[in-house]
Amino acid sequence: MSKRYKPQKIHAPQSQPSFMQIDEQVGQQQPKHQNFQACEHPKMTSFPLPDELALRIAWSLQVRDLCALACCSKYWRELCGSDCLWASLARQRWPSLEFCDESTSESSSTAIRRPYDKMWRLFYMEIHNEKAACVASVVRYVEECLTYGSLEVGQYQRAIEELHAMKLGYEDAEMLLFKSNLIVQLNLLGLHYCMNWLRVPIKYIVKALQSWKIADREVCVKWSTLGKWSYGYCIRMNDELHVRQFNLLDIVIAKEEEVLAVLYRGAVHEVLRVQITAVNPPASPLSSQIIF
């Protein structure tokens, strides 16, 4: 199995298994060194595969593949729902979040408490749906801010700040903002957030763009700057208009570093206004509804 970026993992869109009905769920690499014998899992001696070997197979799968495997039989359904699997998935997908059981007294005030009688798989789904709902509010905000297909940089920066405030992880950003049915400004938003705020290695972002088939989507960034002074005549020249048209892959491979710098700083100092526009936008607005 190829090495992947941790704690998050890249995947290609596939059909959703019925075992776990959450939107666009993707996988997570499991730790290689696990005590499989200590993990509680169903005992079904009639199954020809040893339980420990079956559990090792489950540990090696992505969440999407784990859900698909669970649909094969009753045995796999029970094994793939084991608490030890989903507890590890939750902690790896959201490393910045602190989890604890409801019965645990020693924990910080910001810890997310799991009810004692709730399985980790259901708890994982709850956290995912909460994150998806938060991102959906950002998606609606961006779409409502569009003026003739353009997004102002101040609105763009506010959306990124919202993502950062909700402690959105790489896997969350990838599955919820890299979708091709969203406007390209939202794709750029998720891409910029992963690069500048999460510091995800470039090679993993490139694979994600290709997997979601959005690498060739084009965007145009326009900004105007104050005209330079003409010292010989003590007058200011006309303001300068800068236009950059590029695809999302160009941003990742550092062909448009100047654009990233402008988007990061916004309209400050000599930069008067920054607008982000889709190239060849769809004829009608795309729905950003998230289906659970």
C-alpha positions as CSV (number, residue, x, y, z in Angstrom):
1,M,0.0,0.0,0.0
2,S,1.4,3.4,-1.0
3,K,2.2,5.9,1.7
4,R,-0.3,8.7,2.2
5,Y,-0.5,12.0,4.0
6,K,-1.4,11.7,7.6
7,P,-3.7,12.2,9.4
8,Q,-5.9,12.5,6.3
9,K,-6.2,10.5,3.1
10,I,-6.9,11.1,-0.5
11,H,-9.5,9.2,-2.5
12,A,-11.4,9.2,-5.7
13,P,-15.2,9.7,-5.7
14,Q,-17.2,6.5,-5.7
15,S,-20.8,5.4,-5.0
16,Q,-21.9,5.5,-1.4
17,P,-22.4,2.2,0.4
18,S,-25.6,1.9,2.5
19,F,-23.7,0.6,5.5
20,M,-22.8,4.2,6.5
21,Q,-25.1,6.9,5.0
22,I,-23.0,10.0,5.1
23,D,-22.2,12.3,2.2
24,E,-19.0,11.7,0.1
25,Q,-17.3,9.7,2.9
26,V,-13.6,9.0,2.2
27,G,-11.0,6.8,3.9
28,Q,-8.3,7.1,6.5
29,Q,-5.0,5.2,6.7
30,Q,-4.8,3.0,9.8
31,P,-1.7,2.7,11.9
32,K,0.5,-0.1,10.8
33,H,1.4,-1.4,14.3
34,Q,-1.8,-2.4,16.1
35,N,-2.6,-5.0,18.7
36,F,-5.3,-6.8,16.8
37,Q,-5.8,-9.5,19.5
38,A,-6.7,-6.8,22.1
39,C,-9.4,-5.3,19.8
40,E,-12.9,-6.4,20.5
41,H,-14.6,-7.9,17.5
42,P,-17.4,-10.4,16.8
43,K,-16.4,-14.1,17.1
44,M,-17.8,-16.2,14.3
45,T,-16.0,-19.5,14.2
46,S,-18.0,-20.7,11.2
47,F,-16.2,-18.2,9.0
48,P,-13.3,-19.8,7.2
49,L,-11.0,-16.7,7.7
50,P,-9.3,-16.3,11.2
51,D,-10.8,-13.4,13.1
52,E,-7.4,-11.8,13.6
53,L,-6.6,-11.9,9.9
54,A,-10.0,-10.5,9.0
55,L,-9.5,-7.6,11.4
56,R,-6.1,-6.9,9.8
57,I,-7.8,-6.6,6.4
58,A,-10.3,-4.2,7.9
59,W,-7.5,-2.1,9.5
60,S,-5.9,-1.6,6.1
61,L,-9.0,-0.2,4.3
62,Q,-10.2,3.3,3.7
63,V,-13.5,4.3,5.3
64,R,-15.4,4.0,2.0
65,D,-13.9,0.6,1.3
66,L,-14.6,-0.5,4.9
67,C,-18.3,0.4,4.4
68,A,-18.4,-1.5,1.1
69,L,-16.9,-4.6,2.8
70,A,-19.4,-4.4,5.5
71,C,-22.2,-4.9,2.9
72,C,-20.8,-8.3,1.9
73,S,-22.1,-10.4,4.7
74,K,-23.3,-10.4,8.3
75,Y,-19.9,-11.3,9.5
76,W,-18.1,-8.5,7.8
77,R,-20.9,-6.0,8.8
78,E,-20.3,-6.9,12.5
79,L,-16.5,-6.9,12.2
80,C,-16.4,-3.6,10.2
81,G,-18.5,-1.9,12.9
82,S,-16.0,-2.7,15.7
83,D,-15.4,0.1,18.1
84,C,-11.6,-0.2,17.9
85,L,-11.7,0.6,14.1
86,W,-13.9,3.6,14.3
87,A,-12.3,5.1,17.4
88,S,-8.9,5.1,15.6
89,L,-10.5,6.6,12.4
90,A,-12.1,9.4,14.4
91,R,-8.8,10.3,16.2
92,Q,-6.8,10.2,13.1
93,R,-9.2,12.2,11.0
94,W,-9.6,14.9,13.6
95,P,-6.3,15.0,15.4
96,S,-7.0,18.6,16.7
97,L,-10.1,17.5,18.5
98,E,-10.0,15.9,21.9
99,F,-12.3,12.9,22.5
100,C,-13.3,11.3,25.8
101,D,-15.9,9.0,27.1
102,E,-18.9,10.5,29.0
103,S,-17.8,8.7,32.1
104,T,-14.3,10.2,32.1
105,S,-13.9,13.0,34.6
106,E,-10.4,14.1,33.8
107,S,-10.7,16.0,30.5
108,S,-10.6,19.6,29.2
109,S,-13.7,21.7,28.8
110,T,-13.3,21.6,25.0
111,A,-13.2,17.8,24.8
112,I,-15.9,16.2,22.7
113,R,-17.6,13.6,24.9
114,R,-18.8,10.4,23.5
115,P,-21.9,8.9,25.3
116,Y,-21.0,5.7,27.1
117,D,-23.6,3.7,25.3
118,K,-22.9,5.1,21.8
119,M,-20.8,3.1,19.3
120,W,-17.8,4.8,17.8
121,R,-19.1,4.3,14.3
122,L,-22.3,6.3,15.1
123,F,-20.2,8.9,16.9
124,Y,-17.9,9.2,13.9
125,M,-21.0,9.9,11.7
126,E,-22.3,12.6,14.0
127,I,-19.0,14.5,14.0
128,H,-18.8,14.2,10.2
129,N,-22.3,15.5,9.8
130,E,-21.6,18.4,12.1
131,K,-18.5,19.3,10.0
132,A,-20.5,19.0,6.8
133,A,-23.2,21.3,8.2
134,C,-20.6,23.9,9.1
135,V,-19.0,23.8,5.7
136,A,-22.5,24.0,4.1
137,S,-23.0,27.4,5.8
138,V,-19.7,28.6,4.3
139,V,-20.8,27.4,0.9
140,R,-24.1,29.3,1.1
141,Y,-22.3,32.4,2.3
142,V,-19.9,32.4,-0.7
143,E,-22.6,31.7,-3.2
144,E,-24.8,34.5,-1.8
145,C,-21.8,36.9,-1.9
146,L,-21.3,36.4,-5.7
147,T,-21.9,39.6,-7.7
148,Y,-22.2,38.9,-11.4
149,G,-20.1,35.8,-10.9
150,S,-17.3,37.6,-8.9
151,L,-16.3,37.2,-5.3
152,E,-14.6,40.0,-3.5
153,V,-11.3,39.1,-1.6
154,G,-12.7,40.3,1.7
155,Q,-15.5,37.8,1.5
156,Y,-13.1,35.1,0.4
157,Q,-10.8,35.7,3.4
158,R,-13.8,35.7,5.8
159,A,-14.8,32.3,4.4
160,I,-11.3,30.9,5.0
161,E,-11.3,32.3,8.5
162,E,-14.6,30.4,9.1
163,L,-13.0,27.2,8.0
164,H,-10.0,27.8,10.3
165,A,-12.3,28.6,13.2
166,M,-14.2,25.3,12.9
167,K,-10.9,23.4,12.9
168,L,-11.6,21.9,9.6
169,G,-9.1,19.1,8.7
170,Y,-7.6,18.1,5.4
171,E,-10.0,15.3,4.8
172,D,-13.0,17.5,5.6
173,A,-11.8,20.2,3.2
174,E,-11.1,17.7,0.5
175,M,-14.4,15.9,0.5
176,L,-16.6,18.9,1.1
177,L,-14.8,21.6,-1.0
178,F,-13.1,19.7,-3.8
179,K,-16.3,18.6,-5.4
180,S,-16.8,19.4,-9.1
181,N,-20.5,20.4,-8.6
182,L,-19.4,23.4,-6.6
183,I,-18.4,26.8,-8.1
184,V,-14.7,27.1,-8.8
185,Q,-14.3,29.8,-6.2
186,L,-15.1,27.2,-3.5
187,N,-12.6,24.8,-5.0
188,L,-10.0,27.5,-4.8
189,L,-11.0,28.3,-1.3
190,G,-10.5,24.7,-0.1
191,L,-7.2,24.5,-2.1
192,H,-5.8,27.7,-0.6
193,Y,-6.9,26.6,2.9
194,C,-5.1,23.2,2.6
195,M,-1.9,24.9,1.3
196,N,-1.5,27.9,3.5
197,W,-3.3,27.0,6.7
198,L,-3.0,23.2,7.0
199,R,0.4,23.0,5.2
200,V,-0.5,19.8,3.3
201,P,2.4,18.6,1.1
202,I,1.9,19.5,-2.5
203,K,2.0,16.0,-3.9
204,Y,-1.1,15.0,-2.0
205,I,-3.0,18.0,-3.1
206,V,-2.1,17.3,-6.7
207,K,-3.5,13.8,-6.3
208,A,-6.6,15.1,-4.7
209,L,-7.3,17.6,-7.5
210,Q,-6.8,14.8,-10.1
211,S,-9.0,12.4,-8.2
212,W,-11.9,14.9,-7.9
213,K,-11.3,15.9,-11.6
214,I,-11.0,19.6,-10.8
215,A,-7.4,20.2,-11.7
216,D,-8.3,21.8,-15.0
217,R,-11.0,24.1,-13.7
218,E,-10.1,27.7,-14.4
219,V,-10.4,30.9,-12.4
220,C,-9.6,34.5,-13.0
221,V,-8.2,36.9,-10.4
222,K,-8.2,40.6,-11.0
223,W,-6.7,43.3,-8.8
224,S,-5.9,46.9,-9.3
225,T,-2.9,48.8,-7.7
226,L,-2.2,52.4,-7.2
227,G,-0.4,54.1,-10.1
228,K,3.2,54.9,-9.5
229,W,4.5,58.5,-9.0
230,S,6.2,60.2,-11.8
231,Y,8.9,62.0,-9.9
232,G,9.8,64.2,-12.8
233,Y,6.4,65.8,-12.9
234,C,5.2,65.0,-9.3
235,I,2.0,63.4,-10.5
236,R,0.6,59.9,-10.0
237,M,0.1,57.6,-13.0
238,N,-3.1,55.8,-13.7
239,D,-4.0,52.8,-11.5
240,E,-2.8,49.5,-12.9
241,L,-5.1,46.6,-13.6
242,H,-3.6,43.1,-13.2
243,V,-5.4,40.0,-14.6
244,R,-4.4,36.4,-14.1
245,Q,-6.2,33.5,-15.6
246,F,-5.1,30.0,-14.5
247,N,-6.3,26.5,-13.5
248,L,-6.2,25.1,-10.0
249,L,-3.2,22.9,-10.7
250,D,-1.2,26.0,-11.6
251,I,-1.7,27.3,-8.1
252,V,-0.4,24.1,-6.5
253,I,2.7,23.8,-8.6
254,A,3.7,27.4,-7.8
255,K,3.1,28.9,-11.2
256,E,0.9,31.6,-9.6
257,E,2.7,32.6,-6.4
258,E,1.9,36.2,-6.9
259,V,-1.9,35.4,-7.0
260,L,-1.7,33.5,-3.8
261,A,0.1,36.4,-2.1
262,V,-2.6,38.8,-3.3
263,L,-5.4,36.5,-2.0
264,Y,-3.6,36.1,1.3
265,R,-3.0,39.8,1.9
266,G,-6.2,41.1,0.3
267,A,-6.9,44.8,-0.5
268,V,-4.2,46.5,1.6
269,H,-1.6,49.1,1.0
270,E,-1.1,49.6,-2.8
271,V,-3.7,46.9,-3.7
272,L,-7.1,48.6,-4.2
273,R,-9.5,45.8,-5.0
274,V,-9.3,42.0,-5.7
275,Q,-12.0,40.0,-7.5
276,I,-12.2,36.3,-8.1
277,T,-14.2,35.1,-11.1
278,A,-14.9,31.8,-12.7
279,V,-13.8,31.2,-16.2
280,N,-16.7,29.9,-18.3
281,P,-19.1,29.6,-15.3
282,P,-22.2,27.4,-15.5
283,A,-25.3,28.9,-17.0
284,S,-27.3,28.3,-13.8
285,P,-26.3,28.4,-10.2
286,L,-25.2,25.0,-8.9
287,S,-26.8,23.6,-5.8
288,S,-24.5,23.1,-2.8
289,Q,-26.9,21.0,-0.9
290,I,-25.3,18.3,1.2
291,I,-27.2,15.0,1.3
292,F,-26.9,12.9,4.4
